[in-house]
Amino acid sequence: MNLFILANLYLTLRTLFCKFKMVIEMANFKIIAAIGQNGELGRNNQLLWHLKQDLLFFKEQTMNKKIVMGYKTYLSLPKYLPNRDHYVLTSHKIEDKRIHTFNNYEKLYAYLNTFDEDIFIIGGASIYRLFLPYCQEILLTEINDSKTADCFFPDFDKTNYEKTLIGSYTEEKTTYQHVRYLKK
């Protein structure tokens, strides 16, 4: 009987330790995206806007970080983004050995959670939707313009976030803001 109690105690403590350890080691997921007034992200697998300051913002935020994307976003990149670890959720084969591929969201999420660092979710819409509940921070470039799109950023309840304006810009007659939404 004492052995039975000790075994149950051991399993309970082990379970608690694992849960505690998981919380400590949990990755800090962040979303980064540029969206139009209606949440537009892109069309025909291309960005709708190419704003120099926004592309620089993306580069500064994601440099030396892990970036997570879907297959279409991977294909839309002009090249391998240097000084970033690329993770792609896809069932397609990618020949580039620098790219880490996962064909299962749960496995990707569990793997990324072994890192105690910032991990950026860079798109597309379905990848944003999958990771949104786990992101503590959303960095949006909110563009004061609207264009025809076939890909949109998922809706989220902004009242659950603290909003901070990072900066405002005007480029090519387009005004936009970099905004940080931090989960309350």
Buried (B, 14 or more C-beta within 10 A) or exposed (E): EEEEEEEEEEEEEEEEEEEEEEEEEBBBBBBBBBBBEEBBBBEEEEBBBEBEBBBEBBEEBBEEBBBBBBBBBBEBEEEEBEEBBBBBBBEEEBEEEEBBBBEEEEEBBEBBBEBEEBBBBBBBBBBBEBBBEBBBBBBBBBBEBEEEBEBBBBEBEEEEBEEEEEEEBEBEEBEBBBBBBEEE
